Amino acid sequence: MTTLTIRKKLMTYLADADDSTVKAIYALLKNDILDENIKLTEEQMQILEEEHHLHITGQTRSYTRDEADQIIRGQRTF
C-alpha cells in the first residue's frame, strides 16, 4: 500500500472518528505535530487542500467508524 493511499485512508477515518479516538491519536502524535521542524511541502499542502475541498463539498465519501474498520480489515473496499 502506498503512503498516499494510507494518508487518504487516515484522513477519511479521522473525519468521522469519535472524539475519544481522535484525542488518542493526537496524544500519540502530539510531539511530532508540535515539532516546528516538520513542514509540509507545497505539493503536500496542495494535496491536503484539494482533499479537504473534495470532502467538504461532498465530492468524496466519508466512512463511519464501522465502515473504516471493515476497510482496514480488508472486509470492505472503499
Z-matrix of the N, CA and C atoms (Angstrom, degrees):
N
C 1 1.447
C 2 1.539 1 107.66
N 3 1.313 2 116.06 1 133.72
C 4 1.456 3 119.48 2 -178.89
C 5 1.525 4 110.29 3 -77.40
N 6 1.327 5 115.88 4 159.74
C 7 1.466 6 119.41 5 178.00
C 8 1.520 7 110.43 6 -65.90
N 9 1.327 8 118.03 7 -30.33
C 10 1.462 9 120.12 8 177.48
C 11 1.534 10 110.19 9 -63.86
N 12 1.307 11 117.24 10 -42.29
C 13 1.460 12 121.56 11 177.69
C 14 1.527 13 110.56 12 -63.99
N 15 1.321 14 116.30 13 -42.76
C 16 1.466 15 120.68 14 178.20
C 17 1.517 16 110.37 15 -61.52
N 18 1.326 17 116.84 16 -44.56
C 19 1.470 18 120.62 17 179.49
C 20 1.527 19 110.82 18 -59.88
N 21 1.317 20 116.42 19 -44.09
C 22 1.466 21 120.17 20 179.71
C 23 1.522 22 111.14 21 -62.39
N 24 1.324 23 116.18 22 -43.51
C 25 1.460 24 119.96 23 179.69
C 26 1.525 25 110.73 24 -63.81
N 27 1.324 26 116.84 25 -41.81
C 28 1.459 27 120.19 26 179.22
C 29 1.527 28 111.50 27 -64.55
N 30 1.328 29 117.01 28 -44.21
C 31 1.466 30 119.97 29 179.57
C 32 1.524 31 110.61 30 -62.33
N 33 1.312 32 116.30 31 -42.34
C 34 1.460 33 120.38 32 179.32
C 35 1.526 34 110.42 33 -64.58
N 36 1.315 35 115.99 34 -44.61
C 37 1.460 36 120.28 35 -179.84
C 38 1.531 37 111.26 36 -62.28
N 39 1.331 38 116.94 37 -47.13
C 40 1.458 39 120.68 38 -177.30
C 41 1.521 40 112.51 39 -65.53
N 42 1.313 41 117.24 40 -28.42
C 43 1.460 42 120.09 41 -179.51
C 44 1.519 43 111.67 42 -62.18
N 45 1.324 44 117.88 43 -30.21
C 46 1.460 45 121.38 44 -176.77
C 47 1.523 46 114.08 45 -116.91
N 48 1.319 47 117.50 46 2.13
C 49 1.460 48 120.11 47 -177.90
C 50 1.528 49 110.64 48 -68.25
N 51 1.317 50 115.20 49 151.97
C 52 1.465 51 118.32 50 178.38
C 53 1.534 52 109.45 51 -71.69
N 54 1.320 53 115.96 52 161.75
C 55 1.460 54 121.88 53 -173.92
C 56 1.525 55 112.84 54 -57.71
N 57 1.318 56 117.22 55 -41.26
C 58 1.464 57 119.18 56 -177.52
C 59 1.526 58 111.41 57 -65.41
N 60 1.319 59 117.22 58 -35.55
C 61 1.461 60 121.03 59 177.82
C 62 1.532 61 110.65 60 -67.95
N 63 1.326 62 116.56 61 -44.50
C 64 1.471 63 120.51 62 178.77
C 65 1.527 64 110.16 63 -61.19
N 66 1.337 65 116.81 64 -42.96
C 67 1.468 66 120.53 65 179.36
C 68 1.521 67 111.32 66 -64.36
N 69 1.326 68 117.22 67 -38.97
C 70 1.462 69 120.68 68 179.45
C 71 1.527 70 111.19 69 -65.99
N 72 1.315 71 116.53 70 -42.90
C 73 1.467 72 120.34 71 178.60
C 74 1.524 73 109.71 72 -65.20
N 75 1.327 74 116.63 73 -42.02
C 76 1.467 75 120.41 74 178.12
C 77 1.527 76 110.58 75 -60.43
N 78 1.333 77 116.66 76 -42.53
C 79 1.467 78 120.21 77 179.79
C 80 1.525 79 110.94 78 -60.28
N 81 1.337 80 116.56 79 -38.14
C 82 1.466 81 120.50 80 178.39
C 83 1.529 82 112.37 81 -66.55
N 84 1.332 83 115.85 82 -35.15
C 85 1.467 84 120.75 83 -173.41
C 86 1.525 85 113.97 84 -104.08
N 87 1.315 86 117.26 85 -0.76
C 88 1.460 87 122.11 86 -171.60
C 89 1.530 88 113.01 87 -51.08
N 90 1.309 89 117.23 88 -48.66
C 91 1.475 90 119.70 89 -177.91
C 92 1.520 91 111.69 90 -61.55
N 93 1.323 92 116.98 91 -40.84
C 94 1.462 93 120.20 92 178.59
C 95 1.518 94 111.15 93 -69.03
N 96 1.331 95 116.59 94 -39.52
C 97 1.459 96 120.75 95 -179.34
C 98 1.517 97 110.75 96 -64.84
N 99 1.314 98 116.29 97 -40.10
C 100 1.464 99 120.93 98 -177.30
C 101 1.526 100 113.14 99 -81.55
N 102 1.317 101 117.24 100 -10.16
C 103 1.460 102 121.55 101 179.66
C 104 1.522 103 109.64 102 -67.98
N 105 1.318 104 115.87 103 115.21
C 106 1.459 105 120.52 104 -176.86
C 107 1.523 106 112.66 105 -69.66
N 108 1.322 107 117.40 106 -13.15
C 109 1.462 108 120.34 107 179.83
C 110 1.516 109 112.18 108 -77.32
N 111 1.323 110 117.31 109 -14.54
C 112 1.459 111 120.73 110 -179.96
C 113 1.522 112 108.11 111 -90.64
N 114 1.300 113 115.46 112 116.52
C 115 1.464 114 121.48 113 -179.93
C 116 1.520 115 108.69 114 -126.29
N 117 1.317 116 115.52 115 141.85
C 118 1.454 117 119.66 116 174.12
C 119 1.517 118 109.03 117 -82.38
N 120 1.317 119 115.39 118 142.99
C 121 1.458 120 119.40 119 175.79
C 122 1.527 121 108.48 120 -74.32
N 123 1.305 122 116.43 121 167.03
C 124 1.463 123 120.38 122 176.74
C 125 1.529 124 110.52 123 -59.28
N 126 1.328 125 115.95 124 -39.89
C 127 1.467 126 120.23 125 179.20
C 128 1.525 127 110.78 126 -63.49
N 129 1.333 128 117.15 127 -43.65
C 130 1.457 129 120.95 128 178.80
C 131 1.531 130 110.78 129 -63.66
N 132 1.325 131 117.21 130 -42.42
C 133 1.464 132 121.21 131 178.20
C 134 1.525 133 110.62 132 -62.28
N 135 1.326 134 116.81 133 -41.15
C 136 1.462 135 121.19 134 179.83
C 137 1.529 136 110.28 135 -63.71
N 138 1.326 137 117.00 136 -44.60
C 139 1.458 138 121.15 137 178.57
C 140 1.525 139 109.99 138 -61.88
N 141 1.321 140 116.84 139 -45.18
C 142 1.456 141 120.89 140 179.99
C 143 1.527 142 111.49 141 -61.93
N 144 1.318 143 116.75 142 -44.10
C 145 1.463 144 121.06 143 179.09
C 146 1.525 145 111.44 144 -64.66
N 147 1.335 146 117.00 145 -40.92
C 148 1.465 147 120.75 146 178.43
C 149 1.523 148 110.95 147 -64.34
N 150 1.331 149 116.65 148 -45.02
C 151 1.461 150 120.70 149 179.40
C 152 1.526 151 110.66 150 -63.96
N 153 1.312 152 116.90 151 -40.83
C 154 1.464 153 120.88 152 178.56
C 155 1.529 154 110.23 153 -62.85
N 156 1.315 155 116.73 154 -44.80
C 157 1.464 156 120.72 155 179.33
C 158 1.529 157 110.86 156 -60.97
N 159 1.317 158 116.54 157 -45.66
C 160 1.464 159 120.49 158 178.89
C 161 1.521 160 110.85 159 -60.52
N 162 1.318 161 116.29 160 -38.53
C 163 1.466 162 120.30 161 -178.93
C 164 1.528 163 111.33 162 -68.88
N 165 1.325 164 117.59 163 -49.25
C 166 1.467 165 118.99 164 -175.34
C 167 1.523 166 112.56 165 -72.21
N 168 1.331 167 117.64 166 -20.72
C 169 1.466 168 120.20 167 177.50
C 170 1.530 169 111.86 168 -92.77
N 171 1.325 170 116.52 169 3.77
C 172 1.458 171 120.73 170 176.09
C 173 1.517 172 114.52 171 76.68
N 174 1.319 173 117.51 172 16.61
C 175 1.464 174 120.49 173 -178.81
C 176 1.526 175 112.68 174 -86.31
N 177 1.334 176 116.41 175 -13.58
C 178 1.465 177 120.53 176 173.91
C 179 1.516 178 108.18 177 -121.28
N 180 1.286 179 115.53 178 156.92
C 181 1.454 180 121.12 179 -175.39
C 182 1.512 181 110.77 180 -89.52
N 183 1.306 182 115.94 181 141.36
C 184 1.461 183 122.23 182 171.42
C 185 1.519 184 107.85 183 -100.94
N 186 1.313 185 115.65 184 158.62
C 187 1.452 186 120.81 185 -178.01
C 188 1.518 187 110.08 186 -126.10
N 189 1.323 188 115.35 187 145.74
C 190 1.458 189 120.12 188 173.63
C 191 1.523 190 107.89 189 -73.82
N 192 1.310 191 115.76 190 169.45
C 193 1.458 192 119.21 191 178.49
C 194 1.528 193 110.32 192 -60.30
N 195 1.328 194 117.11 193 -43.27
C 196 1.459 195 120.30 194 179.61
C 197 1.526 196 111.49 195 -61.93
N 198 1.332 197 116.79 196 -42.60
C 199 1.466 198 120.56 197 178.17
C 200 1.524 199 110.83 198 -63.45
N 201 1.327 200 116.58 199 -42.23
C 202 1.465 201 120.40 200 178.79
C 203 1.525 202 110.67 201 -63.35
N 204 1.323 203 116.80 202 -42.38
C 205 1.467 204 120.52 203 177.05
C 206 1.528 205 110.81 204 -58.98
N 207 1.330 206 117.13 205 -42.70
C 208 1.464 207 121.13 206 179.39
C 209 1.531 208 110.77 207 -64.67
N 210 1.324 209 116.91 208 -40.04
C 211 1.467 210 120.52 209 178.52
C 212 1.523 211 110.06 210 -64.71
N 213 1.329 212 116.28 211 -45.16
C 214 1.472 213 121.03 212 -179.29
C 215 1.523 214 110.39 213 -61.42
N 216 1.317 215 117.49 214 -38.94
C 217 1.469 216 121.42 215 -179.28
C 218 1.515 217 113.04 216 -80.78
N 219 1.330 218 116.85 217 -3.19
C 220 1.462 219 120.43 218 179.17
C 221 1.512 220 113.81 219 79.65
N 222 1.333 221 116.06 220 13.44
C 223 1.460 222 120.15 221 -179.20
C 224 1.509 223 111.76 222 -88.77
N 225 1.299 224 116.81 223 -4.77
C 226 1.469 225 122.18 224 -177.43
C 227 1.530 226 107.21 225 -154.80
N 228 1.319 227 115.75 226 148.67
C 229 1.459 228 119.78 227 174.37
C 230 1.504 229 109.36 228 -102.95
N 231 1.330 230 115.87 229 159.30
C 232 1.466 231 118.12 230 178.85
C 233 1.483 232 111.81 231 -108.10
